[in-house]
Amino acid sequence: MVKQERAARTREALIRAAAEIFAEEGFVTASIATISRKAGVSAGGLHFHFGSKTELAEAVEGRAVEAVRRITAAVPGRSGGALQLLIDGAHRLAALLAHDVVVRAGFGLCADWRRDTGCDLRRIWQGWVQDVFRAAERDRQLADGVSPEDGALAVVAATVGFEVLGAGEPDWVSHRSLTRFWALLLPRLAAQHVLAVLVAEGSGTGPVAEPQAADDHQ
């Protein structure tokens, strides 16, 4: 049991170290030697857990997918319905991008056209946003003239933009930035009877970035 726990801790240290290096240098430039030094693990120890840099990248991507899936698995609350779920989901994603280097690196790895990867975090996010907008339409939450397709287009384009810009400038994925975005968009997006109950700052419910995965992103 002690050996298993030690092995699990070593694996976690390697995944986090790889994420930090991938986020800083990119996949192509990052080296196994740099990652092992960052994790405080010997090259032999690294290869015991991961056979290659590609396997490490896949582990980082997998953890990022799990984190995003936890957001998209949420269900609407009583107040605000689908649109509040969307607001809260965007805030949670931004919090992860700001404070969880594994998620941040995962998005970068999945978007790297030089890698042949089946991971597509942006498409997962896009699919969820589209589903939420269809639910909002069924519940008559959208303003007159706003289609689910147009709403999803605007939100996906903006949030992916925040993700890309936030990789270099953390303020883009701050709570303040997301709140300002929703405060600007909601009057155009939501029906009047729904707008009164929506909280641009987020409702404060549901999962956020996990403390053990947090970082300063400075």
C-alpha positions in Angstrom: 0.0 0.0 0.0 2.8 2.4 0.9 4.5 1.7 -2.5 1.3 2.3 -4.3 0.7 5.6 -2.6 4.3 6.6 -3.3 3.9 5.7 -7.0 0.6 7.6 -7.2 2.3 10.7 -5.7 5.2 10.4 -8.2 2.8 10.1 -11.1 0.9 13.2 -10.0 4.1 15.1 -9.6 5.1 14.2 -13.1 1.8 15.2 -14.6 1.9 18.5 -12.9 5.5 19.2 -13.8 4.8 18.2 -17.4 1.8 20.6 -17.4 3.9 23.4 -16.1 6.6 22.9 -18.7 4.1 22.4 -21.6 2.3 25.6 -20.6 5.6 27.5 -20.5 7.4 26.0 -23.5 4.9 24.2 -25.6 5.0 20.5 -26.4 7.7 20.6 -29.1 10.2 22.5 -27.1 9.6 20.7 -23.8 12.1 18.0 -22.9 11.8 14.9 -20.7 14.9 16.0 -18.8 13.4 19.3 -17.9 10.1 17.7 -16.8 11.9 15.1 -14.6 14.0 17.8 -13.0 10.9 19.9 -12.4 9.2 17.0 -10.7 12.3 15.9 -8.7 12.1 12.5 -10.3 14.9 10.6 -12.0 14.7 9.9 -15.7 14.3 6.2 -14.8 11.4 7.0 -12.5 9.7 9.1 -15.2 10.0 6.3 -17.7 8.6 3.8 -15.2 5.3 5.8 -15.3 5.4 7.3 -18.8 7.1 5.8 -21.9 7.4 9.0 -23.8 6.7 12.7 -23.8 3.6 12.0 -25.8 2.2 9.8 -23.1 2.8 12.6 -20.6 1.0 15.0 -22.8 -1.9 12.6 -23.1 -2.1 12.3 -19.4 -2.3 16.1 -19.0 -5.0 16.2 -21.7 -6.9 13.5 -20.0 -6.9 15.3 -16.7 -8.0 18.5 -18.4 -10.9 16.7 -20.1 -12.0 15.3 -16.8 -12.1 18.8 -15.3 -14.1 20.2 -18.1 -16.5 17.2 -18.0 -17.2 18.0 -14.4 -18.4 21.5 -15.5 -20.5 20.2 -18.4 -22.1 17.5 -16.1 -23.8 20.2 -14.0 -27.6 20.6 -14.2 -29.6 23.8 -14.1 -30.7 25.2 -10.7 -34.1 26.5 -9.9 -33.1 30.2 -10.4 -32.0 31.3 -13.8 -32.3 27.9 -15.4 -30.1 27.1 -18.4 -28.7 30.6 -18.8 -27.5 30.8 -15.3 -25.9 27.3 -15.8 -24.1 28.8 -18.8 -22.9 31.8 -16.8 -21.7 29.6 -13.9 -20.0 27.2 -16.3 -18.1 29.9 -18.0 -16.9 31.3 -14.6 -15.8 27.8 -13.5 -13.9 27.2 -16.8 -12.2 30.6 -16.4 -11.3 29.8 -12.8 -9.7 26.5 -13.9 -7.8 28.3 -16.7 -6.6 30.9 -14.2 -5.6 28.6 -11.3 -5.1 25.0 -12.7 -2.0 24.6 -14.8 -3.0 21.1 -15.9 -6.2 22.5 -17.5 -4.4 25.4 -19.0 -1.7 23.2 -20.5 -4.4 20.7 -21.6 -6.1 23.3 -23.7 -2.8 24.3 -25.3 -1.9 20.8 -26.1 -5.3 19.9 -27.6 -5.1 23.0 -29.8 -1.5 22.3 -31.0 -1.9 21.5 -34.8 1.6 19.9 -34.8 0.3 17.1 -32.7 -1.8 14.2 -33.9 -4.2 14.1 -31.0 -7.8 13.0 -30.6 -8.3 15.5 -27.7 -10.5 18.5 -28.5 -11.4 20.4 -25.4 -12.7 23.4 -27.3 -15.1 21.1 -29.2 -16.3 19.6 -25.9 -17.0 23.1 -24.6 -18.7 24.1 -27.8 -21.0 21.1 -27.7 -22.0 21.8 -24.2 -22.7 25.5 -24.9 -24.8 24.6 -27.8 -26.8 22.1 -25.7 -27.4 24.7 -23.0 -28.7 27.2 -25.6 -31.1 24.7 -27.0 -32.4 24.1 -23.5 -32.7 27.9 -22.9 -34.8 28.1 -26.1 -37.1 25.3 -25.0 -37.6 27.1 -21.7 -38.3 30.4 -23.5 -35.3 32.1 -21.9 -33.9 33.7 -25.0 -34.7 37.3 -26.1 -36.8 37.8 -29.2 -34.6 37.4 -32.3 -31.9 35.4 -30.6 -31.5 31.9 -31.9 -29.6 29.1 -30.1 -27.1 29.0 -32.9 -26.3 32.7 -32.8 -26.1 32.7 -29.0 -23.8 29.7 -28.9 -21.7 31.2 -31.7 -21.1 34.4 -29.6 -20.4 32.7 -26.3 -18.1 30.0 -27.7 -16.1 32.6 -29.7 -15.8 34.9 -26.7 -14.9 32.2 -24.1 -12.4 30.5 -26.4 -10.9 33.9 -27.0 -10.6 34.4 -23.2 -8.8 31.0 -23.0 -6.3 31.9 -25.7 -5.6 35.4 -24.5 -5.6 34.2 -20.8 -2.6 31.9 -21.5 -0.5 35.0 -21.8 -2.4 37.6 -19.8 -4.2 36.1 -16.7 -6.6 39.1 -16.4 -8.5 37.8 -19.4 -9.7 34.8 -17.4 -10.3 36.7 -14.1 -13.7 36.7 -12.4 -13.9 40.4 -13.1 -13.4 40.0 -16.9 -16.0 37.2 -17.1 -18.5 39.2 -15.0 -18.1 42.3 -17.3 -18.6 40.1 -20.4 -21.9 38.6 -19.0 -23.1 42.0 -17.9 -22.6 43.3 -21.4 -24.1 40.3 -23.2 -27.1 39.3 -21.1 -29.4 42.2 -21.9 -29.1 41.2 -25.6 -29.3 37.5 -24.9 -31.9 36.9 -22.3 -35.7 37.5 -22.2 -36.8 40.2 -19.9 -38.5 37.9 -17.4 -35.3 35.9 -17.1 -32.8 38.8 -17.1 -34.0 40.0 -13.6 -32.9 36.8 -11.9 -29.6 36.2 -13.7 -26.4 36.8 -11.8 -23.5 37.9 -14.1 -21.0 37.4 -11.3 -22.1 33.7 -11.1 -24.4 32.1 -8.6 -21.6 30.7 -6.5 -22.9 27.1 -6.8 -21.2 24.0 -8.2 -17.6 22.8 -8.5 -14.7 25.2 -9.0 -10.9 24.8 -9.5 -9.7 22.1 -7.1 -7.3 23.5 -4.4 -4.7 20.8 -4.9 -4.4 21.8 -8.6 -4.2 25.5 -8.0 -1.3 27.7 -9.1 -0.7 31.4 -9.3 -0.3 31.8 -13.1 2.0 34.7 -12.6 
